[in-house]
Amino acid sequence: MANVVRAALVQATWTGDTESMIAKHEEHARAAAAQGAQVIGFQEVFNAPYFCQVQESEHYRWAEQVPDGPTVRRMQELARETGMVIVVPVFEIEQSGFYYNTAAVIDADGRYLGKYRKHHIPQVKGFWEKYYFKPGNLGWPVFDTAVGKVGVYICYDRHFPEGWRSLGLAGAQLVYNPSATSRGLSGYLWQLEQPAAAVANEYFIAAINRVGREEYGDNDFYGTSYFVDPRGQFVGEVASDTKEELVVRDLDFGLIDEVRQQWAFYRDRRPDAYDGLVQP
């Protein structure tokens, strides 16, 4: 019998303030739940603008604790209300001077399950993230949720195959990749890398991108969010490249076993031969 999970993601335009941004995502989540969605994920630092287009200390104000900050607590209430698993990407402060690009994972009953901290931090024009974030230090956790095993990889991480593989080895069935990537920079890679990662690691990926322009720079976030299956095929249509959109798709987790038996990539791995890959 097929194990079908109805999953959702949101690509959103910036509203101008945190309160209205969170409220908008709550509305999208309720709409997804009304369509039968069981899990939903939001874009990178979803409750703030993509402030990393500039290097200004004023933007540390967007940071909050995880899980004890107001946004994660509010999302726990939303999870309880809707009965959905929620992936919540925010700017995290652990203590003074310790800041991370983080995603909290909340189960369908509102329980906080844990968090992922982005490992790979870019520092290039329009993406000055090293100014704000320390590299993640919590590994690549996979969370046992009401819908199955869910992992998270964040934006720039997607260019590095090691984390994708770590999530697969830990049993991930669905990996959310909340992002903020702009037109002309990575459009070609956007619809290449994540389908390739889904194939190589034989699980579903939810690729989420912001959409539109924001006040802190020239980046034109191009949306085109999507779900991709373990065969590398898009599940339904790719989202708009110009408009905000809620995407809801049915993911047949039974396909994961089918593909792993057919292609057997995990069987044929050679970890005994890979030591040199991590040598300085």
ROZATOR-610622 format. One line per 3 residues: number of its first residue (from 0); their letters; for each residue x negated, y negated, z negated of N, C-alpha, C. Coordinates in pm, whole numbers. Layout:
// residues N
NUM) A) X Y Z X Y Z X Y Z  ...
//
This chain:
// residues 280
0) MAN) -84 120 0 0 0 0 -87 -124 0  -55 -219 83 -135 -340 95 -131 -421 -34  -246 -477 -69 -256 -565 -185 -266 -708 -132
3) VVR) -150 -768 -108 -146 -900 -45 -138 -1009 -152  -232 -1103 -145 -235 -1218 -236 -203 -1342 -155  -105 -1418 -200 -73 -1545 -134 -159 -1654 -198
6) AAL) -247 -1712 -119 -346 -1807 -169 -326 -1943 -104  -369 -2047 -176 -352 -2184 -127 -479 -2265 -149  -492 -2369 -71 -598 -2468 -89 -542 -2605 -51
9) VQA) -608 -2708 -101 -565 -2846 -73 -683 -2924 -18  -666 -2986 100 -760 -3087 147 -688 -3221 135  -752 -3315 63 -679 -3436 24 -757 -3563 57
12) TWT) -683 -3671 78 -741 -3804 89 -750 -3865 -50  -848 -3952 -70 -869 -4020 -197 -762 -4128 -216  -700 -4130 -333 -591 -4224 -361 -637 -4359 -414
15) GDT) -755 -4362 -474 -804 -4487 -533 -820 -4482 -682  -759 -4384 -749 -776 -4370 -894 -750 -4226 -937  -806 -4190 -1051 -802 -4052 -1098 -660 -4006 -1129
18) ESM) -582 -4090 -1195 -449 -4048 -1237 -362 -4010 -1117  -360 -4094 -1014 -277 -4062 -898 -334 -3944 -819  -466 -3929 -822 -527 -3816 -751 -488 -3683 -817
21) IAK) -493 -3680 -950 -452 -3559 -1020 -303 -3532 -999  -223 -3638 -1009 -78 -3621 -990 -46 -3566 -852  -119 -3614 -750 -97 -3564 -615 -129 -3415 -605
24) HEE) -237 -3374 -668 -273 -3233 -664 -173 -3148 -743  -119 -3203 -849 -13 -3130 -921 108 -3108 -831  142 -3209 -753 255 -3195 -660 226 -3087 -556
27) HAR) 105 -3088 -502 68 -2985 -404 74 -2845 -469  27 -2836 -591 27 -2706 -659 170 -2656 -680  258 -2746 -719 398 -2705 -738 461 -2664 -605
30) AAA) 425 -2734 -498 476 -2698 -366 423 -2561 -324  297 -2534 -354 239 -2403 -322 307 -2293 -402  330 -2318 -530 398 -2219 -614 538 -2192 -562
33) AQG) 607 -2297 -514 742 -2279 -459 739 -2192 -334  624 -2187 -266 608 -2101 -149 556 -1962 -187  540 -1939 -316 498 -1807 -362 350 -1791 -381
36) AQV) 273 -1900 -375 129 -1889 -393 95 -1842 -533  -10 -1761 -541 -55 -1704 -669 -188 -1762 -715  -261 -1828 -624 -391 -1887 -656 -409 -2008 -567
39) IGF) -474 -2113 -623 -496 -2236 -545 -631 -2295 -586  -696 -2360 -490 -822 -2428 -517 -821 -2568 -459  -895 -2658 -526 -904 -2797 -485 -1045 -2827 -432
42) QEV) -1063 -2946 -374 -1189 -2984 -312 -1293 -3027 -416  -1416 -3044 -371 -1526 -3081 -460 -1494 -3211 -535  -1528 -3215 -665 -1493 -3327 -755 -1357 -3387 -716
45) FNA) -1256 -3304 -725 -1125 -3336 -665 -1059 -3458 -727  -1087 -3488 -854 -1019 -3596 -924 -1090 -3730 -913  -1192 -3737 -826 -1272 -3858 -810 -1300 -3880 -662
48) PYF) -1352 -3997 -626 -1402 -4015 -490 -1532 -3937 -475  -1579 -3921 -352 -1712 -3863 -336 -1813 -3977 -354  -1846 -4004 -479 -1929 -4118 -517 -2076 -4096 -481
51) CQV) -2114 -3975 -442 -2254 -3946 -411 -2300 -4009 -280  -2213 -4082 -214 -2255 -4160 -98 -2346 -4275 -138  -2345 -4310 -268 -2431 -4416 -322 -2499 -4365 -449
54) QES) -2600 -4437 -492 -2670 -4404 -617 -2652 -4520 -714  -2546 -4513 -792 -2511 -4620 -885 -2470 -4559 -1018  -2526 -4609 -1126 -2500 -4551 -1257 -2355 -4565 -1301
57) EHY) -2281 -4659 -1242 -2141 -4676 -1279 -2060 -4549 -1255  -2106 -4462 -1165 -2027 -4345 -1129 -2040 -4230 -1229  -2126 -4245 -1327 -2127 -4146 -1435 -1995 -4148 -1512
60) RWA) -1918 -4251 -1494 -1790 -4261 -1564 -1691 -4153 -1522  -1714 -4091 -1408 -1621 -3988 -1362 -1643 -3855 -1436  -1752 -3843 -1508 -1786 -3714 -1570 -1702 -3688 -1694
63) EQV) -1673 -3561 -1718 -1600 -3519 -1838 -1643 -3378 -1877  -1608 -3339 -1996 -1647 -3207 -2045 -1563 -3098 -1980  -1624 -2981 -1972 -1555 -2861 -1922 -1581 -2748 -2021
66) PDG) -1478 -2695 -2087 -1336 -2709 -2054 -1259 -2812 -2137  -1326 -2887 -2223 -1253 -2968 -2321 -1215 -3107 -2273  -1243 -3138 -2147 -1206 -3268 -2094 -1060 -3274 -2053
69) PTV) -1009 -3394 -2026 -866 -3411 -1999 -818 -3344 -1870  -902 -3340 -1767 -855 -3282 -1640 -837 -3132 -1650  -934 -3063 -1707 -923 -2917 -1718 -807 -2880 -1810
72) RRM) -790 -2954 -1919 -676 -2926 -2008 -543 -2944 -1933  -535 -3048 -1853 -413 -3073 -1777 -389 -2962 -1673  -497 -2913 -1613 -484 -2805 -1516 -446 -2673 -1585
75) QEL) -485 -2656 -1709 -440 -2538 -1784 -288 -2542 -1803  -237 -2660 -1832 -92 -2674 -1844 -23 -2646 -1711  -85 -2694 -1603 -27 -2671 -1469 -27 -2522 -1435
78) ARE) -134 -2453 -1471 -140 -2309 -1444 -30 -2236 -1519  -9 -2273 -1644 98 -2211 -1722 235 -2240 -1660  252 -2362 -1613 380 -2402 -1553 408 -2326 -1424
81) TGM) 307 -2314 -1338 327 -2258 -1205 299 -2108 -1197  228 -2055 -1295 190 -1914 -1291 84 -1884 -1187  3 -1985 -1153 -102 -1966 -1053 -241 -1972 -1117
84) VIV) -335 -1899 -1059 -477 -1917 -1086 -519 -2048 -1018  -601 -2130 -1087 -641 -2259 -1030 -792 -2275 -1040  -856 -2313 -927 -998 -2345 -923 -1010 -2498 -923
87) VPV) -1078 -2552 -1025 -1074 -2695 -1056 -1216 -2755 -1051  -1258 -2814 -940 -1391 -2873 -930 -1395 -3015 -986  -1488 -3039 -1080 -1502 -3170 -1144 -1649 -3202 -1168
90) FEI) -1675 -3328 -1204 -1806 -3375 -1246 -1816 -3349 -1396  -1910 -3264 -1435 -1918 -3221 -1575 -2031 -3291 -1649  -2003 -3337 -1771 -2107 -3376 -1866 -2112 -3271 -1975
93) EQS) -2229 -3212 -1993 -2247 -3116 -2102 -2288 -3188 -2230  -2386 -3278 -2216 -2429 -3368 -2322 -2498 -3485 -2253  -2536 -3586 -2328 -2598 -3703 -2267 -2719 -3662 -2183
96) GFY) -2716 -3702 -2055 -2825 -3671 -1964 -2814 -3537 -1894  -2714 -3457 -1928 -2695 -3325 -1867 -2564 -3325 -1790  -2574 -3342 -1659 -2456 -3352 -1574 -2462 -3244 -1465
99) YNT) -2346 -3190 -1430 -2339 -3082 -1332 -2220 -3102 -1238  -2234 -3048 -1119 -2124 -3038 -1022 -2060 -2901 -1047  -1942 -2900 -1103 -1886 -2781 -1168 -1746 -2750 -1117
102) AAV) -1710 -2623 -1124 -1572 -2581 -1099 -1527 -2490 -1212  -1418 -2527 -1278 -1358 -2442 -1380 -1260 -2347 -1313  -1248 -2227 -1367 -1151 -2130 -1317 -1052 -2100 -1430
105) IDA) -924 -2120 -1399 -816 -2106 -1497 -723 -1995 -1451  -690 -1904 -1542 -604 -1792 -1505 -458 -1836 -1499  -375 -1746 -1447 -234 -1780 -1422 -156 -1809 -1549
108) DGR) -207 -1766 -1663 -140 -1795 -1790 -197 -1917 -1859  -286 -1989 -1793 -344 -2111 -1847 -474 -2091 -1924  -521 -1967 -1934 -647 -1942 -2005 -765 -1990 -1921
111) YLG) -857 -2059 -1986 -983 -2098 -1924 -1073 -1975 -1919  -1114 -1935 -1799 -1195 -1813 -1784 -1344 -1842 -1780  -1382 -1962 -1739 -1523 -1995 -1730 -1546 -2096 -1619
114) KYR) -1674 -2119 -1588 -1707 -2221 -1489 -1828 -2178 -1406  -1835 -2236 -1288 -1951 -2224 -1200 -2012 -2362 -1184  -2147 -2367 -1191 -2219 -2492 -1168 -2299 -2481 -1038
117) KHH) -2280 -2578 -951 -2346 -2579 -821 -2498 -2565 -834  -2554 -2471 -759 -2698 -2442 -768 -2783 -2535 -682  -2741 -2554 -559 -2823 -2623 -460 -2775 -2767 -447
120) IPQ) -2862 -2861 -480 -2822 -3002 -490 -2891 -3082 -379  -2814 -3137 -283 -2875 -3212 -173 -2919 -3352 -217  -3013 -3408 -143 -3056 -3546 -164 -3095 -3603 -29
123) VKG) -2991 -3635 50 -3009 -3692 184 -2909 -3806 199  -2927 -3886 303 -2841 -4003 324 -2693 -3965 318  -2619 -4035 234 -2476 -4013 220 -2440 -3901 124
126) FWE) -2542 -3827 76 -2520 -3715 -15 -2631 -3716 -120  -2631 -3823 -201 -2738 -3845 -299 -2704 -3773 -431  -2695 -3643 -425 -2643 -3569 -541 -2746 -3549 -652
129) KYY) -2876 -3548 -619 -2976 -3529 -724 -2978 -3647 -821  -2927 -3760 -777 -2916 -3875 -868 -2822 -3844 -984  -2724 -3760 -959 -2619 -3734 -1059 -2628 -3596 -1125
132) FKP) -2662 -3492 -1049 -2641 -3356 -1097 -2772 -3280 -1119  -2776 -3204 -1230 -2877 -3103 -1248 -2838 -2978 -1170  -2934 -2894 -1130 -2899 -2768 -1064 -2826 -2675 -1161
135) GNL) -2733 -2599 -1108 -2657 -2507 -1191 -2744 -2403 -1258  -2701 -2359 -1377 -2781 -2267 -1457 -2698 -2152 -1516  -2583 -2127 -1456 -2495 -2022 -1510 -2484 -1901 -1417
138) GWP) -2573 -1892 -1319 -2566 -1781 -1226 -2446 -1792 -1134  -2403 -1676 -1082 -2290 -1671 -990 -2181 -1583 -1051  -2105 -1637 -1145 -2003 -1555 -1211 -1886 -1522 -1118
141) VFD) -1829 -1405 -1140 -1705 -1365 -1073 -1603 -1344 -1183  -1486 -1403 -1167 -1386 -1407 -1273 -1273 -1308 -1245  -1240 -1230 -1347 -1127 -1138 -1339 -999 -1218 -1363
144) TAV) -922 -1240 -1259 -803 -1322 -1267 -679 -1238 -1241  -564 -1301 -1253 -437 -1233 -1229 -424 -1185 -1085  -502 -1244 -991 -492 -1204 -850 -607 -1116 -806
147) GKV) -705 -1096 -892 -822 -1017 -854 -949 -1091 -892  -1060 -1052 -830 -1191 -1106 -865 -1222 -1228 -778  -1234 -1342 -843 -1250 -1471 -774 -1384 -1533 -811
150) GVY) -1458 -1579 -710 -1583 -1650 -730 -1576 -1789 -672  -1679 -1869 -701 -1688 -2006 -651 -1830 -2033 -603  -1840 -2102 -490 -1965 -2154 -437 -1931 -2296 -395
153) ICY) -2018 -2396 -416 -1977 -2534 -395 -2058 -2600 -283  -1989 -2644 -180 -2038 -2730 -71 -2175 -2688 -19  -2281 -2764 -50 -2416 -2741 2 -2467 -2600 -26
156) DRH) -2415 -2538 -131 -2450 -2398 -160 -2430 -2310 -38  -2331 -2343 44 -2291 -2252 152 -2402 -2227 253  -2505 -2313 255 -2616 -2295 348 -2716 -2190 300
159) FPE) -2697 -2138 180 -2792 -2047 118 -2727 -1910 98  -2775 -1807 166 -2706 -1677 164 -2715 -1602 32  -2812 -1638 -52 -2835 -1559 -173 -2715 -1561 -268
162) GWR) -2653 -1677 -284 -2539 -1686 -375 -2417 -1612 -322  -2394 -1623 -191 -2285 -1546 -131 -2303 -1397 -162  -2426 -1347 -147 -2452 -1207 -170 -2436 -1171 -318
165) SLG) -2483 -1258 -405 -2468 -1233 -549 -2321 -1219 -588  -2237 -1304 -530 -2093 -1296 -559 -2035 -1164 -508  -2079 -1121 -391 -2032 -994 -338 -2076 -877 -424
168) LAG) -2201 -878 -468 -2252 -770 -552 -2179 -763 -686  -2127 -878 -730 -2052 -883 -855 -1905 -849 -837  -1866 -814 -712 -1731 -765 -688 -1630 -867 -640
171) AQL) -1674 -986 -598 -1579 -1089 -554 -1493 -1039 -439  -1365 -1071 -448 -1271 -1044 -338 -1235 -1172 -262  -1237 -1283 -334 -1205 -1415 -278 -1301 -1516 -337
174) VYN) -1367 -1593 -251 -1459 -1697 -297 -1409 -1832 -246  -1388 -1925 -338 -1353 -2062 -301 -1480 -2144 -284  -1486 -2221 -175 -1599 -2310 -149 -1550 -2453 -134
177) PSA) -1526 -2522 -246 -1485 -2664 -240 -1600 -2750 -190  -1569 -2841 -98 -1674 -2915 -28 -1636 -3061 -4  -1738 -3138 37 -1720 -3275 86 -1823 -3293 196
180) TSR) -1785 -3268 319 -1880 -3274 430 -1823 -3360 542  -1912 -3435 608 -1864 -3542 696 -1884 -3512 843  -1805 -3578 924 -1804 -3559 1069 -1943 -3591 1128
183) GLS) -1986 -3506 1218 -2114 -3527 1285 -2232 -3467 1212  -2218 -3440 1082 -2330 -3385 1006 -2333 -3233 1014  -2216 -3170 996 -2217 -3024 984 -2095 -2959 1048
186) GYL) -2027 -3031 1137 -1906 -2976 1196 -1928 -2843 1265  -2040 -2830 1336 -2070 -2705 1405 -2090 -2592 1304  -2163 -2622 1197 -2191 -2519 1097 -2067 -2483 1016
189) WQL) -1974 -2577 1001 -1858 -2555 915 -1778 -2433 958  -1759 -2414 1087 -1681 -2300 1133 -1769 -2184 1177  -1897 -2188 1140 -1989 -2079 1170 -2038 -2010 1042
192) EQP) -2088 -2087 947 -2153 -2028 830 -2058 -1948 741  -1942 -2004 713 -1856 -1936 617 -1790 -1810 675  -1745 -1812 801 -1704 -1685 861 -1817 -1582 863
195) AAA) -1940 -1627 889 -2054 -1535 888 -2078 -1479 749  -2063 -1564 647 -2080 -1518 509 -1971 -1419 471  -1849 -1444 518 -1738 -1352 491 -1767 -1215 552
198) VAN) -1823 -1213 671 -1859 -1087 736 -1973 -1018 662  -2080 -1092 635 -2199 -1033 573 -2170 -975 436  -2076 -1037 365 -2048 -996 227 -1913 -929 211
201) EYF) -1833 -928 317 -1711 -849 325 -1609 -885 216  -1577 -1015 213 -1470 -1065 127 -1404 -1185 193  -1298 -1236 133 -1229 -1355 183 -1297 -1481 130
204) IAA) -1296 -1587 212 -1349 -1717 170 -1244 -1823 198  -1226 -1913 100 -1143 -2032 116 -1236 -2152 129  -1245 -2208 248 -1334 -2320 277 -1253 -2450 271
207) INR) -1286 -2536 176 -1208 -2658 152 -1295 -2781 178  -1245 -2874 257 -1316 -2998 281 -1223 -3117 254  -1282 -3226 210 -1206 -3351 200 -1165 -3398 340
210) VGR) -1080 -3501 342 -1040 -3558 470 -1028 -3709 458  -1076 -3782 561 -1065 -3927 564 -1190 -3998 514  -1183 -4131 512 -1293 -4216 464 -1262 -4270 325
213) EEY) -1367 -4296 248 -1352 -4348 113 -1436 -4475 98  -1416 -4546 -13 -1472 -4681 -21 -1620 -4688 -50  -1686 -4576 -84 -1826 -4584 -127 -1927 -4554 -17
216) GDN) -1882 -4541 107 -1978 -4513 214 -1908 -4493 347  -1987 -4449 445 -1937 -4435 582 -1896 -4292 616  -1913 -4199 524 -1880 -4060 555 -1734 -4046 597
219) DFY) -1714 -3976 707 -1580 -3946 757 -1556 -3796 735  -1489 -3763 627 -1466 -3624 592 -1362 -3564 686  -1396 -3451 747 -1320 -3403 862 -1225 -3287 832
222) GTS) -1195 -3261 707 -1094 -3159 677 -1125 -3026 740  -1033 -2978 825 -1041 -2847 892 -1066 -2733 794  -1000 -2740 679 -1010 -2634 579 -944 -2507 631
225) YFV) -985 -2394 575 -931 -2268 626 -957 -2153 529  -886 -2044 551 -918 -1914 493 -976 -1826 602  -1077 -1746 567 -1137 -1653 663 -1145 -1516 598
228) DPR) -1122 -1413 677 -1115 -1277 623 -1248 -1205 636  -1260 -1082 583 -1388 -1010 585 -1436 -971 724  -1353 -987 825 -1398 -965 962 -1445 -1094 1028
231) GQF) -1439 -1206 952 -1481 -1333 1008 -1374 -1404 1088  -1250 -1359 1074 -1140 -1418 1150 -1060 -1515 1062  -1022 -1630 1117 -940 -1724 1043 -805 -1661 1012
234) VGE) -757 -1687 892 -624 -1640 852 -527 -1754 880  -453 -1746 988 -367 -1856 1029 -449 -1968 1090  -385 -2084 1105 -449 -2197 1169 -545 -2269 1075
237) VAS) -647 -2330 1133 -735 -2420 1059 -660 -2552 1035  -683 -2615 921 -611 -2738 887 -655 -2855 976  -578 -2963 969 -603 -3085 1046 -741 -3143 1014
240) DTK) -799 -3214 1112 -926 -3283 1088 -906 -3428 1049  -782 -3472 1038 -755 -3612 1005 -654 -3632 894  -576 -3531 859 -466 -3550 766 -478 -3460 643
243) EEL) -424 -3509 535 -412 -3427 414 -324 -3306 442  -357 -3194 377 -279 -3074 406 -288 -2973 293  -177 -2910 266 -169 -2792 180 -167 -2670 270
246) VVR) -259 -2578 249 -267 -2457 330 -233 -2337 242  -135 -2258 285 -92 -2138 212 -100 -2020 308  -172 -1915 267 -191 -1800 354 -181 -1670 274
249) DLD) -139 -1564 340 -136 -1431 280 -268 -1360 313  -336 -1313 208 -464 -1244 222 -444 -1099 181  -471 -1009 272 -456 -866 245 -588 -812 190
252) FGL) -596 -802 57 -719 -756 -6 -751 -611 31  -653 -537 81 -680 -402 129 -780 -400 243  -790 -511 316 -884 -522 428 -1029 -514 379
255) IDE) -1054 -554 255 -1191 -553 202 -1246 -410 201  -1171 -317 143 -1217 -178 141 -1228 -121 282  -1131 -156 366 -1133 -106 503 -1261 -147 575
258) VRQ) -1297 -274 562 -1416 -326 630 -1543 -268 567  -1546 -256 436 -1666 -203 371 -1689 -57 405  -1584 17 427 -1600 156 470 -1643 164 616
261) QWA) -1591 73 699 -1623 76 841 -1764 26 869  -1801 -88 810 -1929 -149 841 -2040 -110 743  -2005 -76 620 -2098 -18 523 -2223 -103 498
264) FYR) -2210 -234 501 -2327 -318 478 -2385 -300 338  -2300 -281 238 -2351 -264 102 -2426 -132 88  -2379 -29 156 -2450 99 153 -2591 86 209
267) DRR) -2606 6 313 -2731 2 387 -2825 -111 345  -2791 -179 237 -2884 -279 183 -3014 -212 141  -3124 -292 138 -3254 -241 96 -3314 -331 -12
270) PDA) -3253 -337 -130 -3308 -424 -235 -3451 -389 -273  -3491 -264 -252 -3628 -224 -283 -3728 -294 -192  -3682 -345 -79 -3771 -409 18 -3767 -561 13
273) YDG) -3688 -617 -78 -3663 -761 -73 -3744 -844 -172  -3834 -784 -248 -3905 -859 -352 -3972 -984 -298  -4029 -976 -179 -4102 -1090 -124 -4017 -1211 -98
276) LVQ) -3885 -1194 -89 -3797 -1306 -60 -3794 -1408 -172  -3826 -1366 -294 -3816 -1458 -408 -3953 -1494 -464  -4058 -1460 -393 -4192 -1499 -437 -4218 -1645 -398
279) P) -4291 -1722 -481 -4323 -1862 -447 -4399 -1872 -314
//
